[in-house]
């Protein structure tokens, strides 16, 4: 009897967590602007993946945020987000960070940098056109910490339109 009750409660809780027909909502106001003294790009690749820091052929939609600082020696921050090609929306959470679906890369040829890794965050994305290979909007908050500690040192917050790279 206890087993049947446990199964019934579990099924009821599972049904309550899934709202059929619910669509992902992203408010298109208050979009992120590029910081002063920096150039930003918000784009994505079709049928690509990452090998180390290099974009290669693959089976994913690879969203890319790139921030290049004009001052200094060419500091570049990148965030890559990996999602399946056949989806029109997605919501990645902390467990997806552990699975390597959200990747942070920082390149600074003349810096002594503290290596950072993503420790928490989310990325929500939604196609804004019927053609899922058109314009998308992404909303993300990525928290990064020193690899030796769990103290959050940097938070990147982005809400912006992403367009496909067609080369």
Secondary structure in CASP SS format (residue, H / E / C, confidence):
PFRMAT SS
TARGET T0000
AUTHOR 0000-0000-0000
METHOD secondary structure of the structure
MODEL  1
X C 1.00
X H 1.00
X H 1.00
X H 1.00
X H 1.00
X H 1.00
X H 1.00
X H 1.00
X H 1.00
X H 1.00
X H 1.00
X H 1.00
X H 1.00
X H 1.00
X H 1.00
X H 1.00
X H 1.00
X C 1.00
X C 1.00
X C 1.00
X C 1.00
X C 1.00
X C 1.00
X C 1.00
X C 1.00
X C 1.00
X C 1.00
X C 1.00
X C 1.00
X C 1.00
X C 1.00
X C 1.00
X C 1.00
X C 1.00
X C 1.00
X C 1.00
X C 1.00
X E 1.00
X E 1.00
X E 1.00
X E 1.00
X E 1.00
X E 1.00
X E 1.00
X E 1.00
X E 1.00
X E 1.00
X E 1.00
X E 1.00
X E 1.00
X E 1.00
X C 1.00
X C 1.00
X E 1.00
X E 1.00
X E 1.00
X E 1.00
X C 1.00
X C 1.00
X E 1.00
X E 1.00
X E 1.00
X E 1.00
X E 1.00
X E 1.00
X E 1.00
X E 1.00
X E 1.00
X E 1.00
X C 1.00
X C 1.00
X C 1.00
X C 1.00
X C 1.00
X C 1.00
X E 1.00
X E 1.00
X E 1.00
X E 1.00
X E 1.00
X E 1.00
X E 1.00
X E 1.00
X E 1.00
X C 1.00
X C 1.00
X C 1.00
X C 1.00
X E 1.00
X E 1.00
X E 1.00
X E 1.00
X C 1.00
X H 1.00
X H 1.00
X H 1.00
X H 1.00
X H 1.00
X C 1.00
X C 1.00
X C 1.00
X E 1.00
X E 1.00
X E 1.00
X E 1.00
X E 1.00
X E 1.00
X C 1.00
X C 1.00
X C 1.00
X C 1.00
X C 1.00
X C 1.00
X C 1.00
X C 1.00
X E 1.00
X E 1.00
X E 1.00
X E 1.00
X E 1.00
X E 1.00
X E 1.00
X E 1.00
X E 1.00
X E 1.00
X E 1.00
X E 1.00
X C 1.00
X C 1.00
X C 1.00
X C 1.00
X C 1.00
X C 1.00
X C 1.00
X C 1.00
X E 1.00
X E 1.00
X E 1.00
X E 1.00
X E 1.00
X E 1.00
X E 1.00
X E 1.00
X E 1.00
X E 1.00
X E 1.00
X C 1.00
X C 1.00
X C 1.00
X C 1.00
X C 1.00
X E 1.00
X E 1.00
X E 1.00
X E 1.00
X E 1.00
X E 1.00
X E 1.00
X E 1.00
X E 1.00
X E 1.00
X E 1.00
X E 1.00
X E 1.00
X C 1.00
X C 1.00
X C 1.00
END
